[in-house]
Amino acid sequence: LCAFFLFPALQGCTGWSTDSLIMDGAEKVYVPYFKNDTFYRRLEHDLTYAVIANINERPDLFLTDEESADLILTGTVKDFRSIVQSEDRVDRVVESATVITVEVQVIRASDGKLIKEQTLTDLAQYNREEGQTLETAREQLYKTLSRKIVALLEEGF
C-alpha cells in the first residue's frame, strides 16, 4: 500500500517535462545584430552569431524575420576586458581571462512591450601552456553566454 502512494509521488520529482520551456505562443524569434558600446570590433557580430546558432539548436525555437516574430531578442555589448593573470620571464602572457558584459532585452513583437531585461556577465580563461588561445577562450565565452541569453526566452527565467 505504501508503494502505491510513493510511486506517483516520486514521478513528480524527476524534473522532466514534455512541454516546451519557452513562453506560450513565443517560439518565433527575431534577432537583430547586437549593438556594441565598446571599442573592440566584431564582438557584437560574433555574439549575435553564437546566439543564432544556439537558437537553431533548439527544437522549440525558430528564427524568423521581424514581421513574423513573436519575440524580438536584442542586446548591447556594454563591456569587454582582457585581464592578464600571469606572464613568463620574457613578459609573454601565459594565463589570461576575458570578461564580457551584455545587456539583453526580450520584447513582445506584437506591441513592443518589454518582457524581460537583464545584464549578463561571463568570464572565460585561457592558459597558453595548455594549448589554449585568446580566440578559443572567446569562442567558449560566446558559447556559454549565448546559452544564458537564449535561456531568457524560457518561462520564469
Secondary structure as GFF3:
##gff-version 3
##sequence-region A 1 157
A	DSSP	alpha_helix	2	11	.	.	.	ID=ss1
A	DSSP	beta_strand	28	30	.	.	.	ID=ss2
A	DSSP	beta_strand	35	36	.	.	.	ID=ss3
A	DSSP	alpha_helix	43	57	.	.	.	ID=ss4
A	DSSP	beta_strand	62	63	.	.	.	ID=ss5
A	DSSP	beta_strand	71	87	.	.	.	ID=ss6
A	DSSP	beta_strand	93	108	.	.	.	ID=ss7
A	DSSP	beta_strand	114	127	.	.	.	ID=ss8
A	DSSP	three_ten_helix	128	130	.	.	.	ID=ss9
A	DSSP	alpha_helix	134	151	.	.	.	ID=ss10
###
